């Protein structure tokens, strides 16, 4: 095995170890307001009108 292959394997093993030890988080971004804003930019009749968003 050449030096580059050995270095890559070593890096991969370190990365694998670090990933296993990392804390994991889930991020939820609610983009409903963003989509309403975009729709209001495209359709000015919606400005000032309540908008219902269904999922």
N, C-alpha and C positions, 0 to 999 in steps of 0.2 A: 504494500500500500504506500503511495507517495505521501509527501508531507501535506499537500493541499487536502487530500482526501481525509487524512487523519485529523487535520484542523477542523474541517467541516463536520466530521463525525463528533468531535469534541464539542463544538459549538451547538450542534443539534441536541446532544445529550444535556448540555447546560440549559438550553432553552426549554427542553421538555421538562426538566426538573423545576425550573422557575415557574412554568405554566401550571404545573401540578400544585405548587405551593401558593399560587395567587388566590386572593379572595375574589369571588365572582359577584357581579352586581347585574341587576336587570334594570334597564332604564326604559320608562314608558313616556313617550312624548305625545301629548294630546294636541293634534294639529287642526282641530275643528275650527278654531278662531282664525287661523291662517287661511284655510280654504274659504271661509265666509268672506274674509277681507278680499281675497282674490276675486271671488265671484262678484262682490260689490264693485270692484274696480271695472269689471267687464259689463256689469249691468247696474247702472246708477239708480234704477227703480227700486233696488233692494236697500238703498241707504236709508237708515232710520226705521226699517221694517224688521220686526223680529223674524229670525230665521231658525227653523227647526232642522236639526241634523239627526238623521237616523243611521244606525249602524247595524 
